[in-house]
């Protein structure tokens, strides 16, 4: 019959358990630092399940959030974009007036709203009046523009008629055997003999270019040149000595004004 080994097996398992416990003890062994101070007598550690401690922790969390909001909500950007509420920037008197104004606005909210609506309606009416006035001014400006356009057209028509009659008189003058005072054409506007009258006679046509105007003035300078005028006109003139002197005076005046006009072109 074989020998039983029960006790030895039991002892082996016992030794293994003891060795395992020793290893675990070694692994969990650590250095406990020395306390900085001795706990006061009667001090009791806080209970994690104490409701007063939970309220204290909640209150501290709210205070921490409030401090974060006062700092601008972001510790990084608060250093660069710190926003201070308007009330904190007010002086004592300004803050008092701010409170009084707020109380007044809450108490008279209906009256303030009615005044706001009334002002909005007044602003709307004012804008409508300004718009109507602007349209009237634009219409008046357009009417004046059209009137000026028609006046200019009428001036050009009269100028063209005057030039045609003037040129026709010179053409008829060439065919006359005897020339009287009324037959001689003068380049003047109306009946006045002056530089302005001569200038108006030539410059009433807005469509005429500067080169065309110079050609016209040069042609008239040749007509009223004293030598040519004496040969072409006064050699056939029939009239009194007084008329002759007046014609010669006008001829010299026209020649001088034409030279002045030419220099200004």
C-alpha positions as CSV (number, residue, x, y, z in Angstrom):
1,X,0.0,0.0,0.0
2,X,1.5,3.3,-1.0
3,X,2.3,6.0,1.6
4,X,0.0,8.9,2.1
5,X,1.5,12.5,1.5
6,X,-1.5,14.6,2.6
7,X,0.3,16.4,5.5
8,X,3.2,17.4,3.3
9,X,1.0,18.7,0.6
10,X,-0.9,20.7,3.1
11,X,2.3,22.1,4.5
12,X,3.5,23.0,1.0
13,X,0.3,25.0,0.3
14,X,0.7,26.7,3.6
15,X,4.2,27.8,2.9
16,X,3.2,29.0,-0.6
17,X,0.4,31.2,0.9
18,X,2.9,32.7,3.4
19,X,5.4,33.5,0.7
20,X,2.7,35.1,-1.4
21,X,1.5,37.3,1.5
22,X,5.1,38.4,2.1
23,X,5.5,39.4,-1.5
24,X,2.3,41.4,-1.4
25,X,3.4,43.0,1.7
26,X,6.7,44.0,0.1
27,X,4.9,45.4,-3.0
28,X,2.5,47.5,-1.0
29,X,5.1,48.8,1.3
30,X,5.7,52.6,0.9
31,X,7.1,55.6,2.9
32,X,4.6,57.6,4.8
33,X,5.8,61.3,5.0
34,X,5.9,63.0,8.3
35,X,3.0,65.3,9.0
36,X,3.9,69.0,8.9
37,X,1.9,69.7,12.0
38,X,0.2,67.7,14.7
39,X,-3.6,67.7,14.5
40,X,-5.3,69.8,17.1
41,X,-6.9,68.1,20.0
42,X,-10.6,67.5,19.3
43,X,-10.2,67.9,15.5
44,X,-12.4,65.5,13.5
45,X,-11.8,64.8,9.8
46,X,-14.7,66.0,7.6
47,X,-17.3,63.4,6.6
48,X,-17.6,63.0,2.9
49,X,-21.3,62.4,3.4
50,X,-21.9,65.4,5.6
51,X,-24.6,67.7,3.9
52,X,-23.0,70.8,5.4
53,X,-19.7,69.9,3.6
54,X,-21.6,69.4,0.3
55,X,-23.2,72.8,0.7
56,X,-19.8,74.3,1.5
57,X,-18.3,72.7,-1.6
58,X,-21.2,73.9,-3.8
59,X,-20.9,77.4,-2.4
60,X,-17.1,77.4,-3.1
61,X,-17.8,76.2,-6.7
62,X,-20.2,79.1,-7.2
63,X,-17.7,81.6,-5.8
64,X,-15.0,80.2,-8.1
65,X,-17.3,80.6,-11.1
66,X,-18.2,84.1,-10.1
67,X,-14.5,85.0,-9.8
68,X,-14.0,83.6,-13.3
69,X,-16.8,85.8,-14.6
70,X,-15.3,88.9,-12.9
71,X,-12.0,88.1,-14.6
72,X,-13.6,88.0,-18.0
73,X,-14.4,84.3,-18.3
74,X,-11.0,83.4,-19.7
75,X,-7.8,83.8,-17.8
76,X,-5.8,84.2,-21.0
77,X,-7.9,86.7,-22.8
78,X,-8.8,88.7,-19.6
79,X,-5.2,90.0,-19.6
80,X,-5.8,91.6,-23.0
81,X,-9.5,92.2,-23.2
82,X,-10.6,92.9,-19.7
83,X,-14.2,94.1,-19.8
84,X,-15.4,96.3,-16.9
85,X,-19.1,96.6,-16.5
86,X,-20.5,100.1,-17.1
87,X,-21.8,100.4,-13.5
88,X,-18.3,99.9,-12.2
89,X,-16.9,102.7,-14.3
90,X,-19.4,105.2,-12.9
91,X,-18.8,107.7,-10.2
92,X,-21.1,107.8,-7.2
93,X,-23.2,110.6,-8.7
94,X,-23.4,108.9,-12.1
95,X,-24.4,105.6,-10.5
96,X,-27.1,107.4,-8.4
97,X,-28.4,109.1,-11.6
98,X,-28.3,105.7,-13.4
99,X,-30.5,104.1,-10.6
100,X,-32.9,107.0,-10.5
101,X,-33.2,107.0,-14.3
102,X,-33.9,103.2,-14.3
103,X,-36.6,103.6,-11.6
104,X,-38.2,106.4,-13.6
105,X,-38.2,104.4,-16.8
106,X,-39.8,101.4,-15.1
107,X,-42.4,103.6,-13.4
108,X,-43.2,105.6,-16.6
109,X,-42.7,102.8,-19.2
110,X,-46.0,103.5,-20.9
111,X,-45.4,107.3,-21.3
112,X,-41.8,106.6,-22.5
113,X,-43.0,104.1,-25.1
114,X,-45.7,106.6,-26.3
115,X,-43.1,109.3,-26.6
116,X,-40.8,107.0,-28.5
117,X,-43.7,106.1,-31.0
118,X,-44.5,109.9,-31.3
119,X,-40.9,110.7,-32.1
120,X,-40.7,107.9,-34.6
121,X,-43.8,109.2,-36.4
122,X,-42.3,112.7,-36.4
123,X,-39.1,111.5,-37.8
124,X,-41.0,109.6,-40.5
125,X,-43.0,112.8,-41.4
126,X,-39.8,114.8,-41.4
127,X,-38.1,112.4,-43.8
128,X,-41.2,112.4,-46.0
129,X,-41.2,116.2,-46.1
130,X,-37.5,116.2,-47.0
131,X,-38.1,113.7,-49.7
132,X,-40.9,115.7,-51.1
133,X,-38.8,118.9,-51.0
134,X,-35.9,117.0,-52.7
135,X,-38.2,115.9,-55.5
136,X,-39.6,119.4,-55.9
137,X,-36.0,120.8,-56.2
138,X,-35.1,118.1,-58.7
139,X,-38.1,118.9,-60.8
140,X,-37.4,122.6,-60.6
141,X,-33.8,122.0,-61.6
142,X,-35.0,119.8,-64.5
143,X,-37.4,122.5,-65.6
144,X,-34.7,125.2,-65.5
145,X,-32.4,122.9,-67.5
146,X,-35.0,122.4,-70.2
147,X,-35.8,126.1,-70.3
148,X,-32.1,126.9,-70.6
149,X,-31.8,124.4,-73.4
150,X,-34.7,126.0,-75.3
151,X,-33.2,129.5,-74.7
152,X,-29.9,128.3,-76.1
153,X,-31.6,126.8,-79.1
154,X,-33.4,130.1,-79.6
155,X,-30.1,132.0,-79.3
156,X,-28.5,129.7,-81.8
157,X,-31.4,130.1,-84.2
158,X,-31.3,133.9,-84.0
159,X,-27.5,133.8,-84.3
160,X,-27.8,131.7,-87.5
161,X,-30.4,134.1,-88.8
162,X,-28.3,137.1,-88.0
163,X,-25.2,135.6,-89.6
164,X,-27.1,134.7,-92.7
165,X,-28.6,138.2,-93.0
166,X,-25.1,139.7,-92.3
167,X,-23.5,137.6,-95.1
168,X,-26.3,138.4,-97.5
169,X,-25.8,142.2,-96.9
170,X,-22.1,141.8,-97.9
171,X,-23.1,139.8,-100.9
172,X,-25.6,142.5,-101.9
173,X,-23.1,145.2,-101.2
174,X,-20.7,143.8,-103.9
175,X,-23.4,144.3,-106.5
176,X,-24.4,147.9,-105.7
177,X,-23.1,150.7,-107.8
178,X,-23.9,153.2,-105.1
179,X,-23.6,152.5,-101.4
180,X,-25.6,154.3,-98.8
181,X,-25.2,154.4,-95.0
182,X,-28.0,151.8,-94.4
183,X,-26.4,149.3,-96.9
184,X,-23.2,148.8,-94.8
185,X,-23.4,145.7,-92.5
186,X,-21.8,145.9,-89.0
187,X,-20.8,142.8,-86.9
188,X,-22.5,144.0,-83.7
189,X,-25.2,142.6,-81.5
190,X,-28.2,145.0,-81.6
191,X,-27.5,148.6,-82.3
192,X,-24.7,149.3,-79.8
193,X,-21.1,149.8,-81.0
194,X,-18.8,148.3,-78.4
195,X,-16.4,145.5,-77.8
196,X,-19.0,143.4,-75.9
197,X,-21.4,143.9,-78.8
198,X,-18.9,142.6,-81.3
199,X,-17.9,139.7,-79.0
200,X,-21.5,138.7,-78.5
201,X,-22.1,138.8,-82.2
202,X,-19.5,136.2,-82.9
203,X,-19.7,134.0,-79.7
204,X,-23.5,133.4,-79.4
205,X,-23.2,130.2,-81.4
206,X,-22.2,127.4,-78.8
207,X,-21.9,124.8,-81.6
208,X,-19.1,126.8,-83.4
209,X,-15.7,125.5,-82.5
210,X,-12.7,127.8,-81.7
211,X,-11.1,127.2,-85.0
212,X,-14.3,128.1,-86.9
213,X,-14.6,131.2,-84.7
214,X,-11.0,132.2,-85.5
215,X,-11.7,131.8,-89.2
216,X,-14.8,134.0,-88.9
217,X,-12.9,136.7,-87.0
218,X,-10.0,136.6,-89.5
219,X,-12.5,137.1,-92.4
220,X,-14.0,140.1,-90.7
221,X,-10.6,141.6,-90.1
222,X,-9.9,141.5,-93.8
223,X,-13.3,143.1,-94.5
224,X,-12.8,146.0,-92.1
225,X,-9.1,146.6,-92.8
226,X,-8.9,150.4,-93.5
227,X,-7.3,150.0,-96.9
228,X,-9.7,147.3,-98.2
229,X,-12.7,149.0,-96.7
230,X,-11.9,152.3,-98.4
231,X,-11.4,150.5,-101.7
232,X,-14.5,148.2,-101.6
233,X,-17.0,150.4,-99.8
234,X,-16.1,154.0,-99.4
235,X,-15.2,154.3,-103.1
236,X,-18.9,153.8,-104.0
237,X,-20.3,155.6,-101.0
238,X,-23.0,158.3,-101.7
239,X,-23.9,160.4,-98.7
240,X,-23.3,163.5,-96.6
241,X,-19.9,164.3,-95.1
242,X,-21.3,163.7,-91.7
243,X,-22.4,160.2,-92.6
244,X,-19.0,159.5,-94.2
245,X,-17.2,160.6,-91.0
246,X,-19.5,158.3,-88.8
247,X,-18.8,155.4,-91.1
248,X,-15.1,155.9,-91.0
249,X,-15.3,156.1,-87.1
250,X,-17.3,152.9,-86.9
251,X,-14.9,151.2,-89.3
252,X,-11.9,152.0,-87.2
253,X,-13.6,150.9,-84.0
254,X,-14.7,147.6,-85.5
255,X,-11.2,146.9,-86.8
256,X,-9.7,147.6,-83.3
257,X,-12.3,145.4,-81.5
258,X,-11.7,142.5,-84.0
259,X,-8.0,142.7,-83.3
260,X,-8.7,142.6,-79.5
261,X,-11.1,139.7,-79.9
262,X,-8.5,137.8,-82.0
263,X,-5.9,138.1,-79.3
264,X,-8.3,136.7,-76.7
265,X,-9.2,133.6,-78.7
